[in-house]
């Protein structure tokens, strides 16, 4: 997704582990940051890893039961009869993409049957579909280029071995 919905939730530690359950974060796409303990200035961000629906904070000691951790995360947008979480800009991109794919499908279906406008009309539909698909791709690239960096820390990785030489590359 080019621009996930940015969300923030406070999760409670259970007092027995460094893990936080992410099951309450609906339509979760990615976790951006974890602040623990909450309320310090400047904020205290901790390293973390996510596996399935469990977030593990890489901290010394186990948080006390009920301690808050503020999780900033991205979710899928919603679009239904009751409304949408999309901004106007994102709505325009969705409409552009939907019209491009619909026109492309209509043009492809028209290739196998006689259109009232003839072969020239079918080529015109295909051409318009192609232009809209290119514009849609360009709009998506524009959204991605404006997305801010999401990682505050490098992901947790094993350190390379210090006792052997891998040799020349």
MOMO-V876436 format. One record per helix or strand. SS is the DSSP state (H for helix, E for strand). FROM is the first residue (numbers start at 1). TO is the last residue. If there is no record, write none. Layout:
ss=<SS:SS>
from=<FROM:FROM>
to=<TO:TO>
//
This chain:
ss=<E:E:E:E:E:E:E:E:E:H:H>
from=<5:19:28:45:47:54:68:79:83:88:118>
to=<12:21:35:45:51:58:75:80:84:110:145>
//
